[in-house]
Amino acid sequence: MNDKILLKDCSDLTRRIDTDRFGPFVFQPGFAVASVELALHRVEDAHARFVASPLSQVANRLQQEILVSSVFGTNTIEGGTLSEEETASALTLDPRQVQAVEQQRALNIKAAYELSQTAAKTPGWSLTTQFIIDLHRLITADIPHEDNRPGLIRDNPKTRVTTVGDAAHGGRYKPPQYGRDIERLLSALIAWHGELEAAAVPALIRAPLVHLYYEQIHPFWDGNGRVGRVIEATLLQAAGYRYAPFALARYYLQNIDAYFTLFNTCRKAAEKGREAANQAFVDFHLEGMRQTINTLHDRVNLLVNRLLYESRIRRALDEKRINARQYTILSMLLDRGRPLPLDEVRHAPWYASLYLKLNDKTRQRDLQRLRELELAFLDTDNALWPGFVVPTNVKPPGKPESP
């Protein structure tokens, strides 16, 4: 974060663009400097803690989880119907294996993410119209839809009116309809972003502002939401933010009503000439980044603890502090990564096979030993937890398990 820019007024960065048919379109920072300082510091502090965590140990696993979660999030926002598990499966497909439109949508977003990541890592990269068109081509490729025109800027005929939004989220908005107006505004948005960047406006501010105005221009027939979120993520990635820019899509999904409503809230505030018209969306974005980074940090810690636990139980087996049956129980808990009701464990075929020729005392003794070593925990609801997660309602080891 650049503290100097936060101490100056950004109103000189407001730009008015006159169009042929839409009328004037105004790009403005639209936020109060004093109102964003604390939120910016909180995001920066969260990110500093996050990048200092042992990311390298779990980078591949974390990246894969974020890919699935973010593709699921951004696709679901736009009406995608795949579950998170189905999304994960679709992302592993070869293009020749695609059998459904929803699978193609998921793979398209993955391709757009790859372009975004490549761009963000390229020294001297800057936002361009061609980059946006390329994103749109990837996101809408091979999707059978009457309005699917990959890479083509919208130019409405007089008989066709495009509107955005609905009454439940602040009303309907009529974006520019004429192709030349749209092209002019898209170029102006890119130039305006360059001015913000040159003025050292932080990416945490620039990215949501570009996202907001991109959606107001609404340059394509379909796919604008997905493209807008990838543009935002690319600007954040290029500024050095790791993992969170794409993971932010999940925050938008979880707060989808606020997300959709804020586009209209800010637009209407600007039309009424209110100061800091874009403040609400900037605040929303900053809080989303803070929450997303903290969630990722927690996930990294959990994944690292899981790796350490895996080594710990293997060592316990090698040193003969636990037997092969106990190791199998712990391995099954580790694979699931969540607590399992003890009754469910006991009725599992793999568990029954362990004690097929052994009595109940042996089973109880094995479990008691795992609890004493804190390699597994039993909670007061009689659920068995893997030892890298300690439940808040843990049952003391000395207390026998329920029948």
Secondary structure, DSSP 8 states (H G I E B T S, - for coil): --HHHHTS--GGG-EEEE-SSS-EEEE---S-HHHHHHHHHHHHHHHHHHHTS-HHHHHHHHHHHHHHHHHHHHHHHTT----HHHHHHHTT--GGG--SHHHHHHHHHHHHHHHHHHHHHSTT----HHHHHHHHHHHHTT---TT--TT-B----TT----EEEGGGTEEE----SHHHHHHHHHHHHHHHHHHHHTT--HHHHHHHHHHHHHHH--BSS-HHHHHHHHHHHHHHHTT--SHHHHHHHHHHHTHHHHHHHHHHHHHHHHTT-TTTTHHHHHHHHHHHHHHHHHHHHHHHHHHHHHHHHHHHHHHHHTTSS-HHHHHHHHHHHHHTS-EEHHHHHTSHHHHHHTTTS-HHHHHHHHHHHHHTTSEEEBTT-EEEETTS--TTB--TTS----
